[in-house]
């Protein structure tokens, strides 16, 4: 069940991720869906992993772009 648009994404993704992160999720899910033989749970894991490479939750729980505060060490 590849996603055609952001509106087709799961509610948990649409309600919490900013638009660019939703695009990353959608494209990663669709690619993994094809690559792993329509394994939905694996495609969701791959998609979340792709989002987490570019975004993180800040201290207030909002998804923001960039490294986590822990990744800013010198």
Residue frames relative to the residue before (quaternion, step in Angstrom):
aa qw qx qy qz dx dy dz
X 1.0000 0.0000 0.0000 0.0000 0.00 0.00 0.00
X 0.0782 -0.8151 0.5738 0.0146 3.57 0.39 1.17
X 0.4264 -0.6996 0.5199 0.2417 3.54 -1.20 0.60
X 0.3654 -0.7430 0.5279 0.1892 3.57 -0.87 1.03
X 0.8107 0.0000 0.0572 0.5827 3.57 0.96 -0.87
X 0.6993 -0.4390 0.3441 0.4470 3.57 -1.30 0.12
X 0.6238 0.5697 -0.3368 0.4157 3.58 1.02 -0.79
X 0.6627 0.5128 -0.2971 0.4579 3.60 1.19 -0.50
X 0.5114 0.6686 -0.4116 0.3492 3.59 1.24 -0.34
X 0.6282 -0.5223 0.4027 0.4128 3.58 -1.20 0.41
X 0.6306 -0.5607 0.3890 0.3697 3.55 -1.12 0.70
X 0.6360 0.5501 -0.3306 0.4285 3.59 0.97 -0.83
X 0.6577 0.4769 -0.3017 0.4990 3.58 1.12 -0.61
X 0.6815 0.5080 -0.2898 0.4399 3.59 0.82 -1.01
X 0.7270 0.4638 -0.2552 0.4373 3.57 0.90 -0.88
X 0.7770 0.3848 -0.1850 0.4626 3.60 1.10 -0.56
X 0.7373 0.4116 -0.2389 0.4795 3.59 1.02 -0.66
X 0.4951 -0.6240 0.5018 0.3373 3.60 -1.10 0.64
X 0.7201 -0.4800 0.2810 0.4148 3.62 -1.17 0.47
X 0.6696 0.4914 -0.3231 0.4536 3.62 0.82 -0.86
X 0.6479 0.5038 -0.3146 0.4769 3.59 0.99 -0.78
X 0.6108 0.5361 -0.3483 0.4671 3.59 1.09 -0.64
X 0.6305 0.5235 -0.3285 0.4696 3.58 1.04 -0.76
X 0.6295 0.5222 -0.3253 0.4745 3.58 0.98 -0.85
X 0.6472 0.5241 -0.3118 0.4575 3.57 0.90 -0.95
X 0.6816 0.5056 -0.2919 0.4412 3.58 0.79 -1.05
X 0.6994 0.4684 -0.2807 0.4611 3.58 0.79 -0.99
X 0.6594 0.5023 -0.3075 0.4672 3.59 0.98 -0.81
X 0.6349 0.5230 -0.3284 0.4642 3.57 0.97 -0.85
X 0.6843 0.4995 -0.2966 0.4407 3.58 0.78 -1.02
X 0.6524 0.5087 -0.3116 0.4674 3.57 0.99 -0.81
X 0.6800 0.4783 -0.2857 0.4766 3.58 0.90 -0.93
X 0.5746 0.5901 -0.3674 0.4319 3.59 1.09 -0.70
X 0.7017 0.4390 -0.2550 0.4999 3.56 0.93 -0.93
X 0.6858 0.5202 -0.2925 0.4165 3.57 0.85 -0.99
X 0.7958 0.3040 -0.1443 0.5035 3.59 0.94 -0.86
X 0.6230 -0.6231 0.3369 0.3318 3.55 1.01 0.83
X 0.6627 -0.5475 0.2956 0.4168 3.57 0.96 0.94
X 0.3209 0.7180 -0.5317 0.3144 3.57 1.07 0.82
X 0.3034 -0.8178 0.4623 0.1594 3.55 -0.03 1.34
X 0.6785 0.4867 -0.3190 0.4483 3.60 0.81 -0.89
X 0.6471 0.5043 -0.3222 0.4723 3.58 1.00 -0.74
X 0.6368 0.5304 -0.3277 0.4536 3.59 0.98 -0.81
X 0.6411 0.5062 -0.3284 0.4742 3.61 1.02 -0.76
X 0.6444 0.5138 -0.3293 0.4608 3.61 0.95 -0.79
X 0.6421 0.5142 -0.3168 0.4722 3.57 0.96 -0.86
X 0.6608 0.5190 -0.3066 0.4472 3.59 0.92 -0.90
X 0.6604 0.4823 -0.3143 0.4822 3.60 0.91 -0.86
X 0.6274 0.5408 -0.3348 0.4492 3.59 1.00 -0.76
X 0.6461 0.5146 -0.3168 0.4662 3.57 1.00 -0.81
X 0.6371 0.5147 -0.3259 0.4722 3.57 0.99 -0.81
X 0.6991 0.4948 -0.2768 0.4356 3.57 0.87 -0.95
X 0.5731 0.5636 -0.3933 0.4463 3.61 1.21 -0.19
X 0.7611 0.3409 -0.1836 0.5204 3.62 1.16 -0.54
X 0.7832 0.2577 -0.1071 0.5556 3.59 1.15 -0.63
X 0.0445 -0.7651 0.6398 0.0574 3.53 -1.30 0.36
X 0.5006 -0.6096 0.5076 0.3468 3.54 -1.28 0.28
X 0.3391 -0.7296 0.5526 0.2173 3.56 -0.88 0.92
X 0.7589 -0.4018 0.2478 0.4486 3.58 -1.26 0.02
X 0.6907 0.4506 -0.2861 0.4878 3.59 1.13 -0.51
X 0.5901 -0.6202 0.3477 0.3824 3.60 1.28 0.09
X 0.5224 0.6231 -0.4138 0.4095 3.58 1.29 0.17
X 0.4286 -0.6848 0.5240 0.2697 3.59 -1.00 0.84
X 0.0297 0.7963 -0.6001 0.0703 3.57 -0.77 1.11
X 0.5269 -0.6415 0.4601 0.3149 3.55 -1.16 0.63
X 0.6704 0.4975 -0.3809 0.3976 3.53 -1.14 0.68
X 0.6652 -0.5020 0.3677 0.4127 3.56 -1.31 0.16
X 0.5668 -0.5644 0.4650 0.3795 3.54 -1.25 0.40
X 0.6589 -0.4956 0.3718 0.4266 3.55 -1.22 0.33
X 0.6137 0.5619 -0.3400 0.4383 3.60 1.10 -0.64
X 0.6758 0.5064 -0.2876 0.4518 3.58 1.15 -0.62
X 0.5970 0.5997 -0.3506 0.4013 3.60 1.25 -0.10
X 0.3438 0.7496 -0.5071 0.2507 3.58 1.16 0.35
X 0.5858 -0.6289 0.3887 0.3319 3.62 -1.07 0.72
